[in-house]
């Protein structure tokens, strides 16, 4: 599968925690509506970009995300800046991973490489609107090609 790029316009939404309630002598888990809507939006924008039958892939997958948050008026310059407050990048990632289950891969447990940047969008640049940009690709090679084990037993990224 060639890398696939998806743009999900609008303010990025974190995955909210499911709520568990007791009903009729049993327990039911309810996913919040905001999470359902955001995951549906991710699926909608992925249609047409992801090859048919990609959801049947069984191998390791990689996700690269650029999370572009709305820029507050207090930031005067036009530069892209790091977004270091809530929502957490990991919660936005979880919403994206779950929404792409049975769309880009069988299950998000296949995602074994992740790269994320969370920024305020710049006013005069490519990231000028709030959105999430996702690149989905298969992982090529084995972990041995990516890591090296030092004499002390530490695992480090390969530098060459």
N, C-alpha and C positions, 0 to 999 in steps of 0.2 A: 504494500500500500504506500503510495507516495504521500508525503506530508499533506495534511488538509488544514486549511485556515478557516476559522469561523469568527465572524464579528457579531457580538451580541450587544446591540445598542441599548442605551438606557443605564440608569444608575445600578451598579453592581449590588446584588443582594446576597447577604450571607445565608447559609443554611441554618434555619432555626431548629431548636431542639424539639423533638416530638414530645407530645404530652400523653401521659398514660392516665386513663380514667376507668373507674369501675362502672359497669353497666350490666344490669340484669344478671347479677351473680358472676359476671366474668370481668375480664380486664381487656380494654381496647386501647390501642395506640393510635393517636391522631396526629397527622402531619399538619402543621400550620398552613393556612391558606396562602400566605405570602410565599412560602417555600414552594408549594405546589405550582403557583402561578409563574414564579421565576424559572423553575425547572421546565415547565411547559414552553416558556419563551425560548430557553436554550435549545430545546428539541426543535422548535419551529425554525429557528435560524440555522440549524444544522442540516435541515432537509435540503437536498440538492447539492450539498458540498461533500457529503460522506458517501462513498461508493456503496452500491447495493451489496448486501451480505457482509458488510464490514463487521456487523455485530456478531458474526460467527468466528471472528479471529480469536485464536487461543493463546497467542504468544504475548511476550512482554510489550507494553505500550509506554509511550512518553507523552507528557503534556507540558506545553510551554504556555504560560499565561502572562499577559500584560493587563493588569487591572487599572483602568483609568477612571479615577474618582472625580466627582464634580469639584471644580476649583472654587474655594471661598473667596469672597470679595476682598478680604483682608490681605491676600497675597497680591501684591502690586505688580511684580514683574511677570513676564510671559513665559519664563522658563518652566520646563517640566521639573517638578520637585517630588521628593519621596513623601508618601502618605503614611504617617506613622501613628495613626489613631484608629479607632474602630470604624468599620468592621474589620476583623482580622482577615488577612489573606487566606489563611487556612480554612476558614468557614466559607468563603466564596469558592475556593477550590473544591470543597466538599459538595457544594451545590452543583458545580459543573461536572464533577466526576459522576455523581449519582444520576444527573440528567442524561448523560451519555451512555449509561448502561443500556444494553440491547440496541444501541444506535451506532456507536463507534467501536464498541468492544462488547464482549459478553458480560463482563462484570468489572467494576472499578478496582477489584483486587489485582487485575492485570497491570495496572499503572504502577511501574516500578522506578520511573525517572520523572522528576518534576522540576521545572524552573518557573519561578514566579517573580514578577516585579509589580509593586502596587504604588502608583504615582498619582499626583494631581495632574490633570491634563494641562498642557500648555495652551495659551490662547491662540497662538499663531503657529501651530505645528500640526503634524499628522494626528496627534492624540488630542484633538481639540474638542471632543465630546466624550461624556462619560460612557464607558462601555467596557466589555471584556473581550480581548482578542485571544483566541485559543488556537494553538497549533497541535494537531494530533499526529503522531507518527509511531511506527513500529520501532522497537529498539533493535539495532543491528549489533551483531557480535555478542560476545560473552562478557560477564563481569571481569574475567581475567584480563581482558583488553582495556578495561577502564581503570582498574585499580592495581596498586602494587602493595605488597606486604613488606614492611621494613624489617631489619634484623631484630628490632625490639617488639615485633608483632603488631605494629600499628598499621592500619589500612589507610592508604593515601591515594588520591587521584593520580593517574598517570600524567606526567608532564610533557611527554613527547607524543 
